[in-house]
Amino acid sequence: MARPKAIIPVAQQGYIKWMLYGEPGVGKSKLIGSGKRTLILANNPDETVSMRGSDAVMWVTNDMMEATEAYEYLRHEGHKEFDWVWLDNGTLFQEQNMDRIMADLVAAKPHRDQFVPDMAQYLQNQNQMGLLIRNMVALPMNVGMTGHVMYYQDDEAEETIMMPLFQGGKGAFSQKVCGYMNLVTYMGTRRRKEGTDRYLVTEKAQKIYAKDRFGVLPRRIMNPTVPEIQALIEGGGESTVKRRPAAKKATPRKKVT
């Protein structure tokens, strides 16, 4: 039997699927606007003000129907036109989708309170969101999504971890979304006399959840751009950006007798 054509080298699976999260106003939208040939699926056009000077274009998608229309376009022809597509931002999009679900529910059942969803509506929202994200990351192009921050209580580790903010299962849905991605980074800021620096955390550190499935990025990247991240990944880590050395383990003190 001939070798099936479906068997290909793993190196051919090189698209970046990036979850970028951080506090509001930290500069996530500005970062994603630094990419080349970029389409932003924006659910709050006002946030794109920080992208002034960017070559990115925008498609306003306020609910699942509009986002699905964008996905269908990208699936057929759009992926040839763009190198990147970003859903900006996933946290707000999930909330907007719940608004639509509740509006449709009240239209069918006027006795229902529009602002009090039941478990069925929460599950519907999570399932729709999960399907959209799975479809998006399956596109033959680089795909990204931004989100805000939640504080997830890890009972096993007995610690609180910062993760992307998504409703569902006390952090379980957020973990599922991160599992769909091959890059999860936290974005923060550091103020100095010369100005404010932005940084990315690419590996789990202290109480920040992050991962780099490519295994080539520095643990922390200062003032990043999308082309820089892409060049690092595609170049196998070859860059002028130096990897920060791992923290040394503390030498245990000798017990004084």
C-alpha positions in Angstrom: 0.0 0.0 0.0 1.3 3.4 -1.0 2.1 5.9 1.8 -1.0 8.1 2.4 -0.6 11.7 1.2 -2.1 12.9 4.5 1.2 12.0 6.2 3.4 15.1 6.1 6.4 16.4 8.1 5.5 18.1 11.3 7.6 21.1 10.2 4.9 22.0 7.7 2.5 22.8 10.5 4.1 26.2 11.1 1.2 28.7 11.6 1.1 30.6 14.9 -2.0 30.4 17.0 -1.6 33.1 19.6 -3.5 33.9 22.7 -2.4 37.4 24.0 -3.9 38.6 27.2 -3.3 41.4 29.7 -5.0 44.2 31.6 -7.1 46.7 29.6 -5.0 49.5 28.2 -1.7 47.7 28.3 -1.1 47.9 24.6 -2.4 44.6 23.2 -4.2 46.2 20.2 -1.2 48.3 19.4 0.9 45.1 19.3 -1.3 43.2 17.0 -1.6 46.1 14.7 2.2 45.9 14.1 1.9 42.8 12.0 2.0 42.7 8.2 -1.1 42.0 6.1 -3.3 41.9 9.2 -7.1 41.7 9.5 -8.6 42.7 12.9 -12.0 41.3 13.8 -12.9 44.1 16.2 -15.9 44.1 18.5 -15.0 47.5 19.9 -13.7 49.8 17.1 -12.7 52.4 19.6 -9.9 50.2 20.8 -8.3 50.4 17.3 -7.4 54.1 17.9 -4.1 52.8 19.3 -3.3 51.3 15.9 -3.0 54.6 14.1 -0.2 54.3 11.6 -0.8 50.6 11.2 -1.4 48.9 7.8 -4.0 46.6 9.4 -7.6 46.6 8.3 -10.7 46.1 10.4 -13.9 44.1 10.2 -16.4 44.9 13.0 -17.8 41.6 14.3 -20.2 42.1 17.3 -21.8 38.7 17.5 -21.4 35.0 16.4 -23.2 35.5 13.1 -20.8 38.3 12.0 -17.7 36.4 13.2 -18.9 33.3 11.4 -19.3 35.3 8.2 -15.7 36.5 8.6 -14.5 32.9 9.2 -16.2 31.7 6.1 -14.6 34.4 4.0 -11.2 33.5 5.4 -11.7 29.8 5.0 -12.4 30.1 1.3 -10.3 33.0 -0.1 -9.4 35.4 2.7 -6.5 33.4 4.0 -4.7 34.1 0.8 -5.1 37.9 1.3 -3.9 38.1 4.9 -1.0 36.7 6.9 -2.8 37.3 10.2 -6.3 37.5 11.6 -7.0 38.6 15.2 -10.1 38.5 17.2 -9.8 41.6 19.4 -10.9 40.9 22.0 -12.2 37.5 23.0 -13.3 38.5 26.5 -15.7 41.2 25.2 -16.8 39.0 22.3 -18.0 36.3 24.7 -20.0 38.9 26.6 -21.5 40.3 23.5 -22.5 36.8 22.3 -24.3 36.2 25.6 -26.2 39.5 25.0 -27.4 38.2 21.7 -28.3 34.8 23.1 -30.4 36.5 25.8 -32.0 38.9 23.4 -33.1 36.0 21.2 -34.4 34.1 24.2 -36.5 37.0 25.5 -37.9 37.5 21.9 -39.1 33.8 22.0 -40.1 33.8 25.7 -41.0 37.3 26.8 -41.4 36.2 30.5 -37.6 35.6 30.7 -35.4 38.2 32.3 -32.9 39.4 29.7 -30.2 39.8 32.4 -30.5 36.5 34.2 -29.2 33.6 32.0 -29.6 30.0 33.1 -27.0 27.2 32.8 -28.4 26.4 29.4 -27.5 29.9 28.1 -24.0 29.7 29.7 -23.4 26.4 28.0 -24.7 27.6 24.7 -22.3 30.6 24.8 -19.3 28.5 25.7 -20.1 25.9 23.0 -20.5 28.6 20.3 -17.4 30.3 21.4 -15.4 27.1 21.5 -16.6 26.1 18.0 -15.6 29.5 16.6 -12.1 29.4 18.1 -11.6 25.8 16.9 -12.6 26.8 13.4 -10.4 29.9 13.5 -7.3 28.1 14.6 -7.8 25.5 11.9 -7.4 28.2 9.2 -4.2 28.0 7.1 -2.9 31.3 8.4 -1.6 32.9 11.6 -4.4 33.4 14.0 -4.5 35.4 17.2 -7.0 36.5 19.9 -6.7 39.0 22.7 -8.3 38.9 26.1 -8.4 40.5 29.5 -7.1 38.9 32.7 -8.8 36.6 35.2 -7.4 35.3 38.5 -7.9 31.5 38.6 -7.6 29.6 41.9 -5.6 26.4 41.3 -6.6 24.3 44.3 -4.1 21.6 43.6 -1.2 24.0 43.5 -2.8 26.2 46.2 -2.1 29.3 44.3 -3.8 32.0 42.2 -2.8 32.1 38.6 -3.4 34.8 36.0 -5.1 33.5 32.9 -7.1 34.9 29.9 -10.6 36.0 31.1 -13.3 33.7 29.8 -16.5 32.7 31.5 -17.0 29.0 32.1 -16.3 26.2 34.6 -14.3 28.3 37.1 -11.4 28.6 34.7 -11.9 25.4 32.8 -13.1 27.2 29.6 -10.1 29.5 29.8 -7.8 26.5 30.0 -9.5 24.9 27.0 -9.0 28.1 24.9 -5.3 28.1 25.9 -5.1 24.5 24.9 -6.2 25.4 21.3 -3.2 27.7 21.0 0.5 27.0 20.5 1.5 30.4 22.0 0.0 32.0 25.1 1.5 35.2 26.4 0.8 37.7 29.1 1.5 41.3 28.4 2.4 43.8 31.1 4.1 47.2 31.5 7.0 48.5 33.4 7.4 52.2 34.0 10.8 53.9 33.9 12.0 57.5 33.9 12.5 57.3 30.1 8.9 56.1 29.6 6.8 52.9 29.8 8.1 49.6 28.5 5.8 46.8 27.4 6.8 43.2 27.9 5.6 39.7 27.1 5.9 36.7 29.3 6.1 33.5 27.2 6.6 30.8 29.8 4.7 30.1 33.0 6.4 32.1 35.7 5.3 32.7 39.3 1.6 33.3 39.0 1.3 34.0 35.3 0.1 31.3 32.9 1.9 31.3 29.6 3.3 28.8 27.1 5.5 28.6 24.0 4.9 25.4 22.2 7.6 26.3 19.7 10.2 26.4 22.4 12.2 29.2 20.9 11.1 32.4 22.5 12.9 34.3 25.3 11.0 34.0 28.6 10.5 37.7 28.5 10.5 40.0 25.5 10.6 43.8 25.9 8.7 46.1 23.6 7.7 43.3 21.2 6.3 43.5 17.7 4.4 40.8 15.8 7.1 40.7 13.0 9.8 40.1 15.8 7.8 37.3 17.4 7.1 35.8 14.0 10.8 36.0 12.9 11.9 34.3 16.2 9.5 31.4 15.7 10.2 31.0 12.0 13.9 31.3 12.5 14.0 28.8 15.3 14.9 31.4 17.9 17.7 33.2 15.9 17.5 36.8 16.8 19.3 39.7 18.5 16.9 39.2 21.4 18.8 37.3 24.1 17.2 34.6 26.1 17.1 35.5 29.8 19.0 32.8 31.8 17.0 30.6 34.1 16.9 31.6 37.7 19.5 29.8 39.8 18.3 27.6 42.6 19.1 28.9 46.0 21.9 27.0 47.8 20.4 25.5 51.0 21.9 26.9 54.1 23.8 24.5 56.3 22.1 23.8 59.6 24.0 25.2 62.5 24.3 22.8 65.3 
